[in-house]
């Protein structure tokens, strides 16, 4: 399967997931708004998501996938399957132990993850209870991440459909809230927390079935620290930091945000908007690029590997730059249309919009990181990205404390973006200095034109917003807002692709050819 076709598969499934996620977040915003229940629930789900990203997605994307791909090449699927089962069993044992300790220590851990909640006993107690319900999600999703690594290495990218199940379960939870009429109350928080738990079980079960169909059933056995498992652990240790740096930065932001009234839900809703293009484009490229680079480097195809990275960078920036510019140019209309209903008010829209702008400035940086990191991981170098990730986290912490003093929750969002750029620049420059990445002629020619086309689209959107401002006036209604946003999105996208065609950033014929492949 070609890189572009695989990326399109992952991106397409992720797009479906993100659309459903939008619907889920709309329903959550309608039910909870930005009150204390929303604050408690968002912190509760952030906690297991952090450790899932650190112990599973980050670690195994960086360590397990290249080693598993090597086993397939050297020993065939039988040897690779044995290695996967050993790793699965060791991970399961560790997760059970870690989850038990964390859940028993939860009240103390809550003082670390949400220090600002300690001033409100009701909010603090609710956050602890909801986190205890959500925490097993870590165990199921960590195992799901390993299953995804196995399937991705076999060029079976349907594992990207697993998040769709999360959104479907959470939409079902919202239906229960509507039927029972719990509204903005602790009962709604409990329903949503049990929805998170159930979604983890469902996703694990579906991917377990997919692994069995692929001839790789991951049935646990007595865990043993074999040399192969020890190697995964050794490589995973730095990957835990480097692979989960975005989650670390978001948790740091959450910790500081708990000291500012309503900042946690403000940042959550802003984060959900900019995660849409990041997930569809950046994550899809990253998921596909790592096994692709691992195979080519293992086969001595250095030139082909470099070409894959250039095309991945070119494609990801071609799609993320206009997304970032659009989120910076028209955050208000997007939030107004998507979230401003029910318990989510106009004041909430005005508070979330600048945070969306701040987060959007980091979109190209995160996309670049997803392209550069596989260049290290495919060479089994997880320490260098770890060092850069640590630098990024330090920058985020210092900048968050500093900027939040003047800009409140918006300062936290800007700090997260600054940290993302520091990480991306360090990764790219170091990879280049080692001779493992250099922009080819095509990328050097196209990237400046892509930036120009994106900026031109931004000015076009600002002009369109001025003409359609009546659609977003208070009391104009949802249909007026939806009509205005639809016009802005369609016209902006059309303008961008026209500009890209005429500047040479991406010709129509090239785009059609890419889509066909």
N, C-alpha and C positions, 0 to 999 in steps of 0.2 A: 504494500500500500504506500503510495507517494506521501511525502510530508504534507503537501497541501490538502490532499484528499483526506488524510487522517485528521489533520487540523480542522478541516471542514466538518468531519463526523463529530469530533469532540465539541467543536464550537457550536454546531447545530443543536446537539443534545443539551449543551450548557445554555444555549439561548432559550430553549423550551423551559429549562429549569428556572432561569432568571425571570422569564415572563411570569411563570407560576409564582415565583418568589415575590414579584411585584404585587401580584394579586394577594398573596399572603400578607405582605407588609401593609397593603392598603387596608385589609380587614383588621389587622392588629392596630393600626393607627386609628381606625374608626372606633374600635372597642376601648382602647387604652389611652390614646392621645399621648400626653407627656407627663402624666401624673405619677404618684409614688409607686403604684403597681407596675407601671411601665418601667420605671427605673429599676425596681427589684427584679423583674423578669429578664430585662436585657443584661443585667449583671449576672444573673443565674445561668443564662445560656452562654455567656462569654467565657465563663470559667472552664467548662469542659471543652469548649471549642479551642481554647488556648492550648491545652495539653494534647488534644487530638492533633493539632497542627505541629506541635513540637515533637511528640513521641512517635507519631505515625506518618503523617503526610510529609513533613520536612525530612525526618530521619530516613524513611524508607524510599522516598523519591531520590535521595542523594546516595544512599548506600545499597539498598536491596536491589533496585532495578538493574544497575550495571553488573552486579555479581550474578543475578539470576539470568541475565542475558548471556553472560559468559558461560554459565553452566549449560544453557541450551546449546550453544555453539560447540562446546567441548565434549559434553557428555550426553547430549540429546535430552528429550523431554523427561525421560525416566529419572536421570540424575538431577535435573532441575526441580522435578516434583519432590524428590526426597529433601532437597535443600529448602524448598518452600515450606514443607511440613515442619521441618526442624525449627525454622525461623518463626512460623506461625505458633507453634507450641510454646516457644520461649517467650514470645510477645504476650500470649494469652496469660501465662503464669505471672509475668511482671505486671500486667494491667490489673489482674484481680487483686494482687497485693497492694499496688499503688492506690487503686480506687478505694479499697477498704480503709487504708490509712487516711486518705484524704477526706473521706466522708465522716470518719470518726473525729477528725480534727477540724471539721467545717466551721464551727463558730470562730475558732482562732484564725483560720485562713481568710474568713470574711473581713477581718480587721485589716488584712494585707491587701486584698483585692478591691475592697470598697471602704477605705478608711472614713470617708465622709458620711457613710450611713450610720456610724456609731452614735451620731448625735440624735438620731431618730429611732428609738427602740422598735416601733412598729415596722418601719421600713427595713431595719436590720434583720429582725426576726423573719419577716416574709422572704427576704433575699436568701437567708440561710435555708429555709424550708424548700424553696423553689430550686435552689442549687442542689440539694440532696436528691431531689427527684430527677433533675436533669443530668446529674453526674454520670450515671451508667452509660449515657450516650457516648461518653469518651471511650469506654471499652468496646462497644459495638462498632463505632466509627473508625477506631484505630485498626481493628481487624479488617474492616471494610477497605481501608486504605491499602493494606497489604494485598488483599484480594484484587484490588484495582491495579496494583503494580504488576501482579502476575498476568492479568488479562491484557494490560497495555503492552507488556513485553511480547505477548503473543499476537500483537496487532489486532486485538479485540477491544476496541475502544468504546463498546457499549456500556462499560462501567461508568462512563460519564453520565449515564441516565440515572444513576442512583440518587443524586440530589433531587430529582423530580419527585421521588417518593416522599422525601422530607416535606416538600411543599404541599403535596397532596394531603398528607396526614395533618399538617398544620391548618390547611384550609378546612379540613373536616373538623378540627378543633374549634375553628371560628364558627362553623355551622352550629356546633353544640352550644357555644356561647350565645348565639342568636336565639336558638330554640329555648334555652333556659333563662334568657334575659338577665344574665349576671352583670352585664355592663362593665363599667370601670370599677371593679371590686376585686378583693383578693381571690375570690372564687374563680374569676377569669384567669388570674395568674396561675392558679393550680391546674386549670384545664389546659392551658398552653404548655405548662411544664410537663405534664403527662404526655402531651402531644409530641414534645421533643424526645422523650424517652421512647415512645412507641415508634417514632420514625427511625431511630437507631436500630431497633430490632428488625424492622421491615427491610431496611437497606442491607443489613448484614445477611438476612435470609435470602434475598434476591441474588446478591453477588455470590453467596455460597452455592446456589443453584447454577449460576453462570460458570463458576470455576469447575463444577462437576461436569457440566456439558462440554467444557473445553478440555476435559481429560486431566484436570488438575484439582481434584477434590482435596480441600485442606482440612483433613480430619486430625484433630489434635492427638498427640501421644505424650508419653512422659517427657517433660522438658529436660533437655541436656545441653550443657554448654560445650558443644562440639567446636572444633577449630573454625568451622565455617560460620557458626553463630557468633563466636567471639569476634570474628573479622567484621561481621555486620555491626556488632555493638561498637567496635573500635571506630569504624567509619561513621556510624550514626551519631556518636557523641558530638562532634562538631556540626554535623548536619542538623541536629536538634535545634541549634541556634540559628544557623544560616538559612535553613529551609523554612523556619517559622518566624523569621524576623518581622514580617508584616503583622502577624498575630501578637508578637511581643510588643510592638509599638502601639497596637490598638489597645492592648490591655493596660499599658502604661497610661495611655490617654484616658481609659476608663477609670483607672485609679484616681487620677487627678480630677477627672470630671465629677466623681462622686462628692467632691468638696464644693461643687458649684451647683446651685439649684437648677434642676431639669436638664443639666448639660448631658447626662448619659443618654436620654432618649433623643436629644437634639443631634448628638454625634452618631447615634445608631441610624436614624433615618437618613442623615447625610451620607453615611457609609454605605447604606443599601443602594443608594442611587449610583454612586460611582463604582460600586462593585459589579454592576451589570456589564459595562464594556470591559472591565478588567477580567471578569470571569469568562466572558465569551471569547475574548481575543487573547489576552496575555496568558491566562492559565491554560487555554487550549494549546497554544503554541508551546508552552513549557512542558506540558504532559507528553506531547508527541515528539518534541525535539530531543529529549534525553535518551530514550531508547534508540532513536534514529542516529544520533551522534555516537552512542556506544557501539552500535554495530559497525559504523563506517570507520571509526578510529581503530577498533579491534581488527578490522580487515585491512588496515594500512591505507585507507582511502582519505588521506588528510585533505586533499583538494576538494573532494566531494563534501566532506564535513564542513569545511569553511564556506562552501557555496550554500549549504543548508542553513548555516547561521546567518549569512547575509540575507538570504531570501526571507527567513523568519523575522529578522529585524525589520526589513523593508515592509513586509506585510503587516506586522504588528503595529508599527508606527503609522502606516498608511491608514489604519482603522482606529487607533487610539487617539491620535492627534485631533481629528475632528470631533471625537467624542469628548475629549477634554475641553476643547474650545466651546462646544455647545453647552456643556455643564457650567462653564464659567460665564457664558454670555446670557443664558436664560434659565438660571436655577429657579427663580421665583415661579414662572409659569409651570415648570415641571412639577415642583412640589405642590403648588396650588391644585393642579389637576390630579396628581396621584394620591396625595395624602389629606388635603384639606376638606375633610368630611367628618361628621360625627364629633368625637371628642377632640379631634385635631383642629385647632383654630387658626385664624389669620395671623395671630401673634406668633404661633408656632411656625408658620410658614416663613415669616420675616426673620425668625431666629435661626432656622435651619438653612436658609438660602446662602448666607455668607460662609457657612461651614462646608456646603457643597462646593462652592467656589474654591475654598482652600484645599479641600481634598482633591479636586479635579486637577490642580496643578501638578500632582504627582503621578497621574495616569501614565504618561510616557515613561517615567522613571521605573514604575513597576513593570511595564511591558518590557523594557530593556533588561531589567533584572531577570525576567523569565527567559530571556534569550541568552544572557551571559552566564547564568549559573550552571546550565547543563554543560557548558564548555569546561568547567572545573569538575563537575560530578562525573561526567563521562570518562575523565582521566583519573577517577578515584581520588581526587583532591577535594576533600571537604573542609580542610583546615583553613585554607585561604578565605573562602566565603564566610567561615565562622568568625574570623578576625574582623572582617569588614562589617559583619552583622553586629558585632559587639560595639564597634565604633558608631554604627548607625543608631543603636539603642541608646548609647550615651548621649549622642546628639539630640535624640528625641526627648530624653528625660530633661536635659538642661533647657532645651528650647521650650518644652511644654510648661515647665515651671516659670520660665521667664515671660513667654508670650501670653500665657493665661492670666498673668497679673494685670496686663493692659487690655487684652482682647477677649478674656473669658474663654468660652468653649471654642470660639473661632481660632484663638491662639493655639489651642491644642491641635486643631486640624492642620494649621500651617506647620506646626512642629513635626507632625507625622509626615507631611509632604517633604519638608526639608531633609528629614532622615532618609526618606526613600531616594532622593536625589544623591545624597552622599553615598549610599550603598551602591547605586547603579554606576556612578562615576568611578568609584574605586574598583568595582568588578570589571568594567570595560577597559579602563586604562591598564590595569595589571594584566588582563588577558592579552591585550595588544602588545605590551612590553615583552611578554613571554613568547611572542610570535604565534600565538594560537588564534588570534583574530585580527583581521584587517579588513576595512571596508573595500570592496571591489569597485571597479569603475561604475557599474550600474547603480550600486547603492549610493556612492558619492554624488552621482548625478541626480538621483531621484529624491533623496531625503530633504535637501533644501527646498525643492519644489513642493514637496508634501507639506512642509511647514508653512510656506507661503500660501498654499491653497487653503489650509486650515484657518489661518489668520484672516484671509479674505472672507471666508464663510462666516467667521465670527462677527465681522462688521456688518455683513448682510443680515445676520440674525438680529443684531441690535436694531437695525432699521426696521425689520419686520415686526419686532416687539413694540416699537413706537407706534406703528400703524395699527396693531391689534390690541393695544393696551386696554380698550374697553371690554374685551373678553375676560379680563382678569380683575375687573373692578369688583369690590365687595358687593355681593348680592347678584352678580351676573349669572351665577348658576354653573353647575357642572358641565352641561352640554356646551355652553359658550366657551368654557375653558378648554374642553376637549377639542372643539372645533379649532380654536386658536392654536393650540399646541400641535395638532395634526398638520395644520398649514405650515407652521414654523419648521417642524421636523421634515416634512416632505420637501418644502422649498429649500431648506438648508442642505439637505442631502443632495438634491439635484444640483444646487449651485456648486457644492464641493466636488462632485464627480465631473461636472463640466470644467471647473477650474483645474482639476487634476489632469483631465484629458488635454486641455490646451496648453498647460505648462509643461506637460511631459512627465508629471509625477506618476501617472498610471493611465495608459491609453485604454480606450473602451475595448479594443480588440484583445489587449493583454488581460484585462479583467474578465472578459468572457472566456478566454482560454483557461484562466485560473479556475473559474467556477466549473468549467467542464471537467477539469482534472480532479 
